[in-house]
Amino acid sequence: MKTKPMPRSQMQMYCMARDKIAKENQAFMEAITDKVNPMTDRDLEALIARRPQVWGRFSGFLGKLGNPQ
């Protein structure tokens, strides 16, 4: 017989959300500083257009990432 997992506390939910945001921020920073294939303004614009709720918070980087030659 399976038992229900204990509900998470607010602190646990906060920590999970904080860790998720930190991982997303770290992935973004790695993408824009990649030596081989860095993210460009066009890439970020496309991501924001596709999923603004996820990528919109990085819109301040538009105009600073550069475009491919």
ABEGO torsion letter per residue (X at the ends): XBBBBBBBBAAAAAAAAAAAAAAAAAAAAAAAABAABBBBAAAAAAAAAABAAAAAAAAAABGAAEBBX
